[in-house]
Amino acid sequence: MDDRSGSERGLPRDEGGPYVGVDGTRGRWVAIAIGRDGGFLEAAVCDSLEDVLAAHGGADAFGIDVPLGMPESGPRAADAAARVALGPRRATIFMTPPRAVLEAPTYAEARACATALTGKSISAQSYALRHNVLEADGLRAEPRVFEVHPELAFGAMAGRVLLTGKRSWNGASERRDLLAAEGLELPSALGAAGAVPVDDVLDAAAAAWSARRIVRKEAGRVPDAPELDEHGRPVAIWY
C-alpha cells in the first residue's frame, strides 16, 4: 500500500489476528473471523454490531460492508471513486445519502429531504438500509473498524472486475474459489451462519480478507486522497 496522506494514520497494530469481516443479513449481521495465516476460524450471526465486537473482543480489525461516514450533502468521494474502479459492476456501490436523509423518520420525508439536498430523490431500497448505516455510524470512533467493499476485494483477488453476479451459481463458485486461493477455505457447514444467504457469507469472508490486509498495510483504498472525518480518520473504502 502506498504511503499516501493519512493512509497509515490510525491503523491498528497487527498482533496476528483474528481479523473479522462483517456483512448485514436480514436485519442481523454475519461475521467471519480469520487467523494469522488468513485461514478460516469461525462464523457467527449476531443481532447487533456491538454484539459482533463483543464476541470478537481480541480482534485486530473489523472490515464492515457498510458506509462509515455520511455526507452532509451531495455524494461521498469514496462512493464515486469506487464506482469508477468497478466500472461495469458500479451498481454494486451504495451511494450513501446525506445524514439528514437517513435520519428522516418516514420514507416520504426522506425523499423530500434528498431532493432538497441533492436534487434527486432516494429509492425505497436505499432508505431501507438506513438502520444498518446508522448503526454502523455509531462505530466511527472505534479504531479497529474499517469500511470495506467485497466487490473491490474480489476484484483485487482476481486482478480484474468480476462480471458474474454473486447470487448466481457461477458467481458464488468463482468467489469461493478466489477466497480459497487466498487461503480462506470456507467449510461446508457454518452452523447458524450457514442459514444466511450465500452472498452475505461470501461478502463477510471478503471483508475479513480486507481487514487482515489493512492491519498488515497491504490494503488498497479509494479514493487515493480521502477527506478526514471528525475523528481524523480517512473516509475511504478499503479492500
Secondary structure, 3 states (H helix, E strand, C coil): CCCCCCCCCCCCCCCCCCEEEEEEECCEEEEEEECCCCCEEEEEEECCHHHHHHHCCCCCEEEECCCCCCCCCCCCHHHHHHHHHHHHHHHHCCCCCCHHHHHCCCHHHHHHHHHHHHCCCCCHHHHHCHHHHHHHHCCCCCCCEEEECHHHHHHHHHCCCCCCCCCCHHHHHHHHHHHHHCCCCCCCCCHHHHHCCHHHHHHHHHHHHHHHHHHCCCCCEECCCCCECCCCCECCEEC
